[in-house]
């Protein structure tokens, strides 16, 4: 006879199952109860303390692993591209698909924060990602991107030499990134309402001119709009952490919102300037070039104008191509990057779709105008290698400084 | 007036418009001895003649309870833990929730809260604006919605179904699409300005942060939620009660105010709650039709949400908690009212 204390098999299984469920959750609960440690402050990192890169103090990012071997076999795809919406010409992507016999899935993010968040928590596992330089340091620190195998990207030779030798300030020797596009900040305007000379005389102040009340647009993005307001106020410190400077910028932005009904938009330039809703707008150079495809019937591109400050006072930014560590097709990812640095493809992507220029040596304003791809007055929207070397650029702000910017922006957005 | 008619509707009944449940059978009196409650609860044999184990009926609450725990209580607790937690700047400002209450830090929450009343109190304006807009939009929804529901219930006869379908049909198109359509309509060069021009109101820049535009957008977005409960209630008012009112000498208007409106009162309350609560958290209506000058509470939340890398996530969670407390007020009022009415009935 069985001893009453013996467990039947069924009882045993039930209890074991219960314990199996209970133990991990117990562990999780206990873990949750202990205070998570956070490396406090503005600095500190896992992959060594990588300093914030500035044009004055360029940084060579440490290698977190070796690049893939150059003879890595081709994978079967599909290649996942994680990009801004409408930021690549589908026809060129299709050409890549044909050439390599794989599919390309394009997934999009609405802002950089969303893109970074989904890459870092693995929700999206792209093969090619399009970050901005301000995030690169932390992408490397968190071990989220992999070094590039330079042998697989021979088309880097088509790119401005400054990007490979010595490499851009944020990624010396281009260990992790190649540039995708480059652009400046300026004022887009309707030439049928404001003459070129009139606008040039005002510069940034056009965005504060009461004559254009109700027809002024600023970008709904704190980094951009506060930075151009600092320029407008006469300072060149576009990464200022001085509370007084930021407060002055905030007051100025509020003033043009309240007195001139300036609006914060994202499509203000490429959609609303062609439609005639706005007369002047804060603009990325790529937006005004792309605006030509949004012109209503019967309106020529002569109405589109772009002003940017003189050399040395212009702000320049660029977007990058990088391969996340989670990439399942690293070889194809390299091929994809190489493909879009091809002169013909890069040029097609820019001139027939994107409006945002790749920093290819073969692209210069005169050729574009000659070929009828750019109206003469928009030559100011083309960026040159010299500008990249000398002009201002937004860099990553330390959290305490970023907080000052954000507080100012919150006040603007709250409708003070 | 007595019986079920006067009790009217509660939210739950509107969601499932079935016949009211039959009254529960009275427990049999056992005059001889003290009722043996344990035994009675243990089985329902005596009442229905069918025996159920003790856990049978309570077990029906399991799905609902589990749903509440996993879809409501736990998420709310996570929000609280995020609000009172920390931020990992190294990891792009990701939230580091503190689940254990003894670790909670109230720094961010307090500084968020203080922006409502101290210093330049930058959050106060959006809060007051939210109250104004929600109040105005709810009243307009009620007045317009009542008229439509009343007409549909009482006079539409054979077109009733058609009208209801038409009322619901806009929901086949995404709200975002419809609001984009409004952008075109309200444009300075748009058709609405064209219509207003002869009366001297032309060239109004409706989209430059005008309160009226945002209120209009809210009304447009939420009015169907007001009409449907009102219709359900008005449609169920028995004709005989109205006839009785007239027979007893009340005029048509008096009958409306003294019979129809009181009978539909619970539906009015339900409708107001249904439209008010989401309006408090609405942000896209203002994003698309307003400007920063018409920022509402929801816009404060999105602004913080977009600033994740600088630690916006704890501030976001704090604002969500504050908003939850604010919307508790109308919700509690609604619960109190419905209970009071149930007691009166």
Interface residues (C-beta under 8 A of the other chain):
Chain A: X32 X33 X34 X35 X36 X38 X39 X41 X42 X44 X45 X46 X111 X113 X116 X117 X120 X121 X135 X138 X141 X142 X214 X222 X257 X258 X261 X263 X264 X276 X277 X397 X399 X402 X403 X405 X406 X409 X410 X411 X412 X413 X414 X415 X416
Chain B: X85 X86 X87 X88 X89 X90 X91 X92 X93 X94 X96 X97 X98 X99 X100 X103 X120 X122 X123 X125 X126 X129 X187 X188 X189 X205 X207 X208 X209 X291 X292 X293 X294 X295 X299 X300 X303 X304 X306 X307 X308 X309 X310 X311 X312
